[in-house]
Amino acid sequence: MLKIYGIVGIPMVDTRARFITPSCFGDDVVVESLIAEWHRSSFDVQHQLFKGDVLAVECFETRVWAARSETDVGRIESRRFPRKC
């Protein structure tokens, strides 16, 4: 990603979850994930974990398109998304 897009990654800057129904080790579950919304330099991801037809866990995260700071090499800062990724 650094070589192609000039970024150091897409760090998570916010996360939250709702645990609705308990799950145990060995349970069969299905996880569905999607990009819920795009912003200037960040995007929101939604994850849903299902046990059968029952929604057991719902998670939300925000990630940022991040590059090294041009003024302070010890820092990272957000960058606008490129036109094509």
Beta strands, then each sheet from edge to edge (+ up, - down):
strand 1: 12-19
strand 2: 30-38
strand 3: 42-51
strand 4: 54-64
strand 5: 66-68
strand 6: 76-78
sheet 1: 1+ 4- 3+ 2-
sheet 2: 5+ 6-
end
